[in-house]
């Protein structure tokens, strides 16, 4: 028992030192390769702590080796820009002045609902509250916001990349015929709709694939 305590203490001190040397990104927003390194270090640390048959020196050497590799990758990124793009990736602009960039969403394995969630976390509740929105290489969401927010009413997602949200459609008073008529007026088929939201004031955000988004107004059932 005492041996495990001593080994764990030694590994803890080594880990604390290594993580401190790796820099502030290890305890903040990590790049993809830094996240992988953190997972590997955690796994390497567990083995000598739990298995007393393995010399603790082996565990320390493995952790130090990972640290050295981290520094090598960091220097390569610093000296060669292409390496940084390959290892850490680059920001993806998912919202521009035309609306949602569906290609960039697909590229990052996201749908419109994921984008809306990220925007809400950042304090934006309407898809047109920002001029530009992007996912940074570390996965965080950044935006160039507009001077004035679109409205004070929470928008509901009605169509997400061609898929209707039946629950929200019913809540807003959209039956099948009303939705079909609306899409017909916009010259769009359901599968061509990138995103459609509506708020309690009847303000509609509508974007057809390959076209700039539109802001429309219509009557809704009830307020929220």
C-alpha positions as CSV (number, residue, x, y, z in Angstrom):
1,X,0.0,0.0,0.0
2,X,2.8,2.4,0.9
3,X,4.6,1.5,-2.3
4,X,1.6,2.4,-4.4
5,X,1.2,5.7,-2.5
6,X,4.9,6.6,-3.1
7,X,4.7,5.6,-6.8
8,X,1.5,7.6,-7.3
9,X,3.0,10.6,-5.6
10,X,6.1,10.5,-7.9
11,X,4.0,10.1,-11.0
12,X,1.8,13.0,-9.9
13,X,4.7,15.3,-9.4
14,X,6.2,14.3,-12.8
15,X,2.8,14.9,-14.5
16,X,2.4,18.2,-12.8
17,X,5.8,19.3,-14.0
18,X,5.3,18.1,-17.6
19,X,1.9,19.7,-18.0
20,X,3.2,22.9,-16.6
21,X,6.1,22.8,-19.2
22,X,3.7,22.1,-22.0
23,X,2.1,25.6,-21.6
24,X,-1.2,27.1,-20.8
25,X,-3.1,25.5,-23.7
26,X,-2.9,22.2,-21.9
27,X,-5.2,23.5,-19.2
28,X,-7.3,25.7,-21.5
29,X,-8.5,25.2,-25.1
30,X,-6.4,22.4,-26.6
31,X,-5.5,21.8,-30.2
32,X,-6.3,18.3,-31.5
33,X,-2.8,17.0,-31.2
34,X,-2.5,18.4,-27.6
35,X,-5.7,16.6,-26.7
36,X,-4.3,13.3,-28.0
37,X,-1.1,13.8,-26.1
38,X,-3.0,14.5,-22.9
39,X,-4.9,11.2,-23.3
40,X,-1.7,9.3,-24.0
41,X,0.0,10.8,-21.0
42,X,-2.9,9.9,-18.8
43,X,-2.8,6.3,-19.9
44,X,1.0,6.1,-19.5
45,X,0.7,7.5,-16.0
46,X,-2.0,5.0,-14.9
47,X,0.1,1.9,-15.8
48,X,3.1,2.3,-13.4
49,X,0.8,3.7,-10.7
50,X,-1.4,0.6,-10.6
51,X,1.1,-2.1,-11.6
52,X,4.0,-2.3,-9.2
53,X,5.7,-5.0,-11.3
54,X,6.5,-2.3,-13.9
55,X,9.5,-0.1,-12.9
56,X,8.4,3.4,-12.2
57,X,11.3,4.7,-14.2
58,X,9.8,3.2,-17.4
59,X,6.6,5.2,-16.9
60,X,8.6,8.4,-16.3
61,X,10.7,7.8,-19.5
62,X,7.5,7.3,-21.5
63,X,6.0,10.5,-20.2
64,X,9.1,12.5,-20.8
65,X,9.3,11.1,-24.4
66,X,5.8,12.3,-25.1
67,X,6.7,15.7,-23.7
68,X,9.7,15.8,-26.1
69,X,7.6,14.8,-29.0
70,X,5.1,17.5,-28.0
71,X,7.9,20.1,-28.1
72,X,9.1,18.9,-31.5
73,X,5.6,19.2,-33.0
74,X,5.2,22.6,-31.4
75,X,8.5,23.8,-33.0
76,X,7.6,22.4,-36.4
77,X,4.2,24.3,-36.2
78,X,6.1,27.4,-35.3
79,X,8.6,27.2,-38.1
80,X,6.4,25.7,-40.9
81,X,2.9,27.0,-41.4
82,X,1.8,24.0,-43.5
83,X,2.6,21.7,-40.6
84,X,0.4,23.7,-38.3
85,X,-2.5,23.3,-40.7
86,X,-2.0,19.6,-41.0
87,X,-1.5,18.9,-37.3
88,X,-3.9,21.4,-35.7
89,X,-6.3,22.2,-38.5
90,X,-7.6,25.6,-39.4
91,X,-10.7,27.7,-38.6
92,X,-13.9,26.9,-40.5
93,X,-16.2,29.8,-41.5
94,X,-19.7,28.2,-41.1
95,X,-21.7,31.5,-41.4
96,X,-21.0,34.2,-43.9
97,X,-23.0,37.1,-45.3
98,X,-25.0,34.7,-47.4
99,X,-26.0,32.6,-44.4
100,X,-24.9,29.1,-43.4
101,X,-22.1,27.4,-45.3
102,X,-23.4,23.9,-45.5
103,X,-20.2,22.6,-47.0
104,X,-18.2,23.7,-44.0
105,X,-20.8,22.1,-41.7
106,X,-20.5,18.8,-43.4
107,X,-16.7,19.1,-43.4
108,X,-16.8,19.4,-39.6
109,X,-19.4,16.6,-39.1
110,X,-22.0,19.2,-37.9
111,X,-25.6,19.9,-38.6
112,X,-27.5,23.2,-38.2
113,X,-28.7,22.2,-34.7
114,X,-25.1,21.8,-33.6
115,X,-24.4,25.3,-35.0
116,X,-27.4,26.8,-33.3
117,X,-26.4,25.3,-30.0
118,X,-22.9,26.7,-30.3
119,X,-24.3,30.1,-31.1
120,X,-26.6,30.0,-28.0
121,X,-23.6,29.2,-25.8
122,X,-21.8,32.2,-27.3
123,X,-24.9,34.4,-26.7
124,X,-26.4,34.5,-30.1
125,X,-29.9,33.2,-30.5
126,X,-30.7,34.0,-34.2
127,X,-28.8,32.7,-37.1
128,X,-28.6,36.2,-38.5
129,X,-27.3,37.8,-35.3
130,X,-23.7,37.6,-36.8
131,X,-22.0,38.6,-40.0
132,X,-19.6,35.7,-39.7
133,X,-19.4,32.7,-37.5
134,X,-16.5,30.2,-37.3
135,X,-15.3,27.2,-35.5
136,X,-11.7,27.6,-34.4
137,X,-9.1,24.9,-34.7
138,X,-9.7,24.0,-31.0
139,X,-13.4,23.6,-31.5
140,X,-14.6,26.9,-29.9
141,X,-17.1,29.1,-31.7
142,X,-16.3,32.7,-32.6
143,X,-18.3,35.3,-34.3
144,X,-18.4,38.8,-35.7
145,X,-21.7,40.0,-34.3
146,X,-24.0,42.6,-35.8
147,X,-24.6,45.9,-34.1
148,X,-28.2,45.0,-33.3
149,X,-29.7,41.6,-32.5
150,X,-32.5,40.4,-34.6
151,X,-35.2,40.0,-31.9
152,X,-35.8,39.2,-28.3
153,X,-37.9,36.1,-29.0
154,X,-36.4,32.6,-29.0
155,X,-36.4,31.0,-32.5
156,X,-37.4,27.4,-33.0
157,X,-35.8,25.1,-35.6
158,X,-38.4,24.0,-38.1
159,X,-36.2,22.5,-40.8
160,X,-32.6,21.3,-40.4
161,X,-30.8,20.4,-43.7
162,X,-34.0,19.1,-45.3
163,X,-35.3,17.4,-42.1
164,X,-38.5,18.8,-40.5
165,X,-38.9,19.1,-36.8
166,X,-42.5,17.8,-36.5
167,X,-42.8,18.8,-32.8
168,X,-41.9,22.5,-33.5
169,X,-44.0,22.6,-36.7
170,X,-47.0,21.6,-34.7
171,X,-46.2,24.1,-32.0
172,X,-46.1,26.9,-34.5
173,X,-49.3,25.8,-36.3
174,X,-47.6,24.4,-39.4
175,X,-49.5,21.5,-40.7
176,X,-48.3,19.6,-43.8
177,X,-50.3,21.6,-46.3
178,X,-49.2,25.0,-44.8
179,X,-45.6,23.9,-44.9
180,X,-45.9,22.7,-48.5
181,X,-47.6,25.9,-49.6
182,X,-44.9,28.0,-47.9
183,X,-42.1,26.0,-49.6
184,X,-43.9,26.4,-52.9
185,X,-44.0,30.1,-52.5
186,X,-40.3,30.1,-51.9
187,X,-39.6,27.9,-54.9
188,X,-38.0,25.2,-52.8
189,X,-38.4,21.6,-52.0
190,X,-38.0,20.3,-48.5
191,X,-34.7,18.6,-49.2
192,X,-33.3,21.8,-50.6
193,X,-33.8,23.8,-47.3
194,X,-30.6,24.3,-45.4
195,X,-32.3,25.9,-42.4
196,X,-35.6,27.4,-41.4
197,X,-36.4,28.9,-38.0
198,X,-39.3,31.0,-36.7
199,X,-39.7,32.9,-33.5
200,X,-42.7,33.9,-31.4
201,X,-43.1,37.1,-33.3
202,X,-43.4,35.3,-36.6
203,X,-40.0,36.2,-37.9
204,X,-38.7,33.5,-40.2
205,X,-35.1,32.7,-41.2
206,X,-35.2,30.7,-44.4
207,X,-32.2,29.5,-46.5
208,X,-32.4,27.5,-49.6
209,X,-29.3,25.5,-50.7
210,X,-27.2,27.6,-53.0
211,X,-29.0,30.9,-52.2
212,X,-28.6,33.7,-49.7
213,X,-30.9,33.5,-46.6
214,X,-34.2,35.4,-46.4
215,X,-35.9,37.0,-43.5
216,X,-39.7,36.7,-43.8
217,X,-42.7,37.4,-41.6
218,X,-45.8,35.3,-41.0
219,X,-48.4,34.6,-38.5
220,X,-47.8,32.0,-35.8
221,X,-50.0,30.2,-33.4
222,X,-49.3,31.4,-29.9
223,X,-46.4,33.3,-28.5
224,X,-43.2,32.2,-26.7
